[in-house]
Amino acid sequence: MNDLQEQVNGLSEKIGTLPDNFHTHNGINSKKVAVKDVIKSFIFTTTQLNNYLASNTTNGDEFNYYNSDISEYGKYFRLNKIWTKVGVPDLSGYVPTSRTVNGHALSSNISLTTDDISGLGSVASDNLKDDLSTERSNTLYYSYTSKQVRINRAGTVRVSFAIHSNTNYSAWSCHLRLNGNTIQTIQNTATPYVYTTYTYDVSVGISDTIDVTTDAYTGNCTFYIKDFKVFYDYTTLTDNILIN
C-alpha cells in the first residue's frame, strides 16, 4: 500500500489526478473494475486545488478532493461557471433546536423579558403596565384625592398622570409620593378645566407604593386627577392597584 500511495502522490504532484486504472472508495485507492463514468478523484495540495478551480472546465464537471494525507474530503460541482463545494457540513458550532434559553425553545426567534434575566430590575419604558384611569376629585367629604399602586418589581418605573382644577388658585399643589414621602410637588399654575399631563421616572424597590395626591379641599378650588399610569418593561409579576 505504501508503494501504491507513493505512486499516487507522485502522479498528483505532476498532473493532480489519479491514473485511469485507480478508483477511490472512502479515501482508499483500489483497482477500477469495469466502471463507467466514474467521478474523478484528486489528491491536491492547496495550490493545486486552487489552480484546478481556476482552470476552464465544462459545466456539470464534478470531482472528489482529498488533501495530501487523506484527512480532508470534499466534493466539487461546477454549474454556471462556478465551482461549489459539497461536503459534510461542520455542525460543531451549532446547537440543536431542542435547546432552550430559560424555557424558550430555539426553534424560532425568541424574545426575552426582564424576568428571564436574573437580577435585572424593571426598566422605565413606554410599555404600559398599570392604568388607573378613573377620574377623581377632592370634593368628596372635603378630603384629599389620591391614586395609589404597589409595585412588585425593583428598578425604575415611569409614572404619568393628568391633573386640573376649576381655578388657577396657586396655593393648591399636587404631590407625587413614594411610600408616603413626597418626591415631586406640582404647583397649580395650569389653565382651569384643562388637563395637563406630568411624567416622572421613579426608582422603586419591591413592594414600594407610589401615589399621587392633592391638597385637601379648601372651598377655594376643586382638584381632579385621572389617567394615572405606570410604565416599565413587561414582567409576569402583577402590581397591586390600591386606589384607582
JOHUMO-V621886 format. One record per residue. N is the residue number from 1. RES is the residue in three letters. PSI is psi in whole degrees, 0 to 359 (none if undefined). OMEGA is omega in degrees with one decimal (* if undefined). Layout:
((N;RES;PSI;OMEGA) (N;RES;PSI;OMEGA))
This chain:
((1;MET;322;179.1) (2;ASN;317;178.6) (3;ASP;322;179.9) (4;LEU;317;179.8) (5;GLN;321;177.7) (6;GLU;321;178.1) (7;GLN;317;-179.6) (8;VAL;313;-179.1) (9;ASN;322;179.6) (10;GLY;319;178.6) (11;LEU;319;-177.6) (12;SER;328;176.9) (13;GLU;329;-177.4) (14;LYS;311;-174.2) (15;ILE;354;175.0) (16;GLY;20;-178.7) (17;THR;155;174.6) (18;LEU;154;177.1) (19;PRO;163;-175.6) (20;ASP;334;-176.2) (21;ASN;19;176.1) (22;PHE;150;-179.9) (23;HIS;147;-175.5) (24;THR;128;173.2) (25;HIS;111;176.4) (26;ASN;38;176.2) (27;GLY;3;179.8) (28;ILE;127;-178.3) (29;ASN;133;-179.4) (30;SER;166;178.6) (31;LYS;142;177.1) (32;LYS;128;-176.6) (33;VAL;104;173.6) (34;ALA;50;178.8) (35;VAL;131;-178.2) (36;LYS;149;174.8) (37;ASP;47;177.7) (38;VAL;137;177.6) (39;ILE;132;-178.3) (40;LYS;143;177.6) (41;SER;137;-176.1) (42;PHE;145;165.2) (43;ILE;110;-171.7) (44;PHE;147;160.6) (45;THR;170;179.0) (46;THR;320;179.4) (47;THR;316;179.2) (48;GLN;320;179.1) (49;LEU;314;-179.6) (50;ASN;321;179.1) (51;ASN;319;-179.9) (52;TYR;319;179.9) (53;LEU;335;179.9) (54;ALA;351;-177.3) (55;SER;162;178.7) (56;ASN;116;177.6) (57;THR;172;-174.2) (58;THR;141;173.4) (59;ASN;139;-177.8) (60;GLY;349;175.9) (61;ASP;148;175.2) (62;GLU;156;177.8) (63;PHE;157;173.6) (64;ASN;144;-177.2) (65;TYR;135;171.4) (66;TYR;147;173.5) (67;ASN;181;-168.6) (68;SER;329;179.9) (69;ASP;17;176.5) (70;ILE;23;-178.8) (71;SER;348;-179.2) (72;GLU;136;-179.4) (73;TYR;145;173.9) (74;GLY;156;177.4) (75;LYS;130;-179.0) (76;TYR;142;177.8) (77;PHE;137;-176.8) (78;ARG;125;178.7) (79;LEU;132;-178.4) (80;ASN;41;176.2) (81;LYS;21;179.4) (82;ILE;128;175.2) (83;TRP;133;176.6) (84;THR;130;178.6) (85;LYS;126;178.0) (86;VAL;107;-177.5) (87;GLY;183;176.6) (88;VAL;118;-177.2) (89;PRO;146;176.6) (90;ASP;108;-177.3) (91;LEU;13;-175.7) (92;SER;334;-179.5) (93;GLY;5;-178.2) (94;TYR;160;176.4) (95;VAL;151;-179.8) (96;PRO;153;-179.6) (97;THR;347;177.1) (98;SER;347;177.8) (99;ARG;146;-179.5) (100;THR;157;172.0) (101;VAL;107;-178.1) (102;ASN;41;178.2) (103;GLY;354;178.9) (104;HIS;118;179.7) (105;ALA;146;-179.0) (106;LEU;18;178.5) (107;SER;349;177.4) (108;SER;178;177.5) (109;ASN;145;179.9) (110;ILE;153;176.5) (111;SER;126;-179.5) (112;LEU;145;174.2) (113;THR;174;178.9) (114;THR;336;176.9) (115;ASP;334;-177.7) (116;ASP;346;-174.8) (117;ILE;111;-175.5) (118;SER;132;175.4) (119;GLY;353;-179.6) (120;LEU;123;-179.2) (121;GLY;180;177.7) (122;SER;152;-179.7) (123;VAL;126;178.4) (124;ALA;135;-177.0) (125;SER;194;176.7) (126;ASP;12;178.5) (127;ASN;114;-177.7) (128;LEU;123;179.8) (129;LYS;313;-177.4) (130;ASP;134;-177.9) (131;ASP;103;178.8) (132;LEU;84;-165.9) (133;SER;350;-176.0) (134;THR;134;176.3) (135;GLU;132;179.6) (136;ARG;150;175.8) (137;SER;166;-176.7) (138;ASN;18;-178.8) (139;THR;341;-177.2) (140;LEU;116;179.3) (141;TYR;27;177.4) (142;TYR;38;-175.2) (143;SER;179;170.8) (144;TYR;160;166.3) (145;THR;141;-171.4) (146;SER;155;169.0) (147;LYS;145;-173.8) (148;GLN;142;177.5) (149;VAL;144;174.6) (150;ARG;124;-176.9) (151;ILE;128;-177.8) (152;ASN;34;177.2) (153;ARG;127;176.9) (154;ALA;152;178.5) (155;GLY;224;179.9) (156;THR;135;176.7) (157;VAL;157;176.3) (158;ARG;129;-177.8) (159;VAL;135;173.6) (160;SER;153;177.9) (161;PHE;156;179.9) (162;ALA;137;-179.6) (163;ILE;153;169.7) (164;HIS;167;177.1) (165;SER;174;178.7) (166;ASN;11;177.7) (167;THR;164;176.6) (168;ASN;30;-179.6) (169;TYR;109;-169.1) (170;SER;347;179.8) (171;ALA;344;-179.3) (172;TRP;147;176.6) (173;SER;159;178.0) (174;CYS;146;-173.4) (175;HIS;127;169.8) (176;LEU;126;-171.8) (177;ARG;148;174.0) (178;LEU;118;-177.1) (179;ASN;40;177.2) (180;GLY;357;-179.4) (181;ASN;130;-178.2) (182;THR;128;176.2) (183;ILE;347;178.2) (184;GLN;133;177.6) (185;THR;133;178.8) (186;ILE;117;177.3) (187;GLN;149;-177.9) (188;ASN;97;175.4) (189;THR;3;-175.4) (190;ALA;164;177.8) (191;THR;131;-179.6) (192;PRO;141;176.5) (193;TYR;7;178.5) (194;VAL;121;-179.7) (195;TYR;136;173.8) (196;THR;133;-177.8) (197;THR;135;177.9) (198;TYR;144;-177.5) (199;THR;135;180.0) (200;TYR;147;171.1) (201;ASP;133;-173.2) (202;VAL;131;173.9) (203;SER;131;-175.3) (204;VAL;157;169.4) (205;GLY;171;179.8) (206;ILE;131;178.1) (207;SER;13;171.9) (208;ASP;150;175.4) (209;THR;139;174.6) (210;ILE;132;174.4) (211;ASP;162;173.2) (212;VAL;132;-175.3) (213;THR;155;179.3) (214;THR;168;168.8) (215;ASP;158;178.4) (216;ALA;155;178.3) (217;TYR;131;-177.3) (218;THR;356;-174.5) (219;GLY;346;179.3) (220;ASN;336;-171.2) (221;CYS;140;173.5) (222;THR;133;-175.3) (223;PHE;145;-177.0) (224;TYR;143;174.5) (225;ILE;140;172.1) (226;LYS;174;175.1) (227;ASP;45;173.4) (228;PHE;118;-173.9) (229;LYS;148;177.2) (230;VAL;130;-177.4) (231;PHE;134;166.4) (232;TYR;171;-178.7) (233;ASP;139;-174.1) (234;TYR;148;176.9) (235;THR;156;179.2) (236;THR;343;178.1) (237;LEU;144;-179.3) (238;THR;130;176.2) (239;ASP;161;178.0) (240;ASN;112;176.4) (241;ILE;115;-175.0) (242;LEU;318;177.6) (243;ILE;115;177.7) (244;ASN;none;*))
